[in-house]
Amino acid sequence: MKDKNLPNDYNTLSLEDLTREANKMIEELENQKNLENSIKNYQNLLKLNSIIEKKFQKDVRNINEKTKEKILKITSKKNAK
């Protein structure tokens, strides 16, 4: 799903901030009476979820890379002794 219809500042927010925003959207959906607005808001929530998933996957990759670098650094120090 394309996430270009959501505000650009979503790309700069942290996972925690994006999660808070998603929770706000969920609360609004739960309280809405108008089905037409609910559909639009639900679609926006799905787009936001896609952004959160992408950001989470990127963070996981970064963590894995840093962990590998640290392991290599530790093992190279150990082998140098």
N, C-alpha and C positions, 0 to 999 in steps of 0.2 A: 504494500500500500504506500502511495506517495505521501511524504510528509511535508511537501512544499506549501501546503495551505495553512500550516500552523505558523505562529510567529517565529521569526528568525532567532529571537533570544532563547528559544528552547535549546538550541544547539550549544549555547554557552552556559547553560545551567548544569549544576551537579546532579548526580543521580538522586540524591536526597530531595533536592528542590523539584525535580521532575516528578518524583513519587508523590510529593505533597500536592503538586498541581493535578496529578491524576486523581488523587483522593478527593480533591475539591470538585473535579468534574463528576466523579461518581456520586458524591452527595447531591450535586445539582440534578443529576439524572434521576436519582431516587425521589426527589421532591417535585419534579416537573409533572404537570398535568397535560401539557400540549404534546401530543405524539409527534408532530412534525418537527418541533424543536428537539425532542428527545432523539430522533433519528440523526439529525445533524450533530448534536452533541456527542452521541455515541460514536459516530464516525470520527469525530475529532479525538475522542478518547482512544480509539483504535490507532490512529496516527501517532498520538503521543506515546502509546505503548510501543509502537515500532521504534520510535526514537530512543526510548528507554532501553529496549533490547539491544539496539546497535551500540549505544554508549556503554552498556554493561559488557557486551562482548569485546569492545575495544579496551575497556579497563582490565578485563580478564587477560587479554593478550599482553598488555603492558606488564601486568603482575607476573605472568609467566616468563616474559623476557627478562625482567629484572631478577627474578629468582634464579633463572639459568645463569645469568651473569655472575651473581653472587656465589653460586655453587662452583662455577669455574674458577672464580677468584680464590675461593677457599681451598679447592683441590690443588690449584697451581702453587699456592703457598705451602701446602702440606707436602707436595712433591719436591719443592725446592729445598726443603730441610733435609 
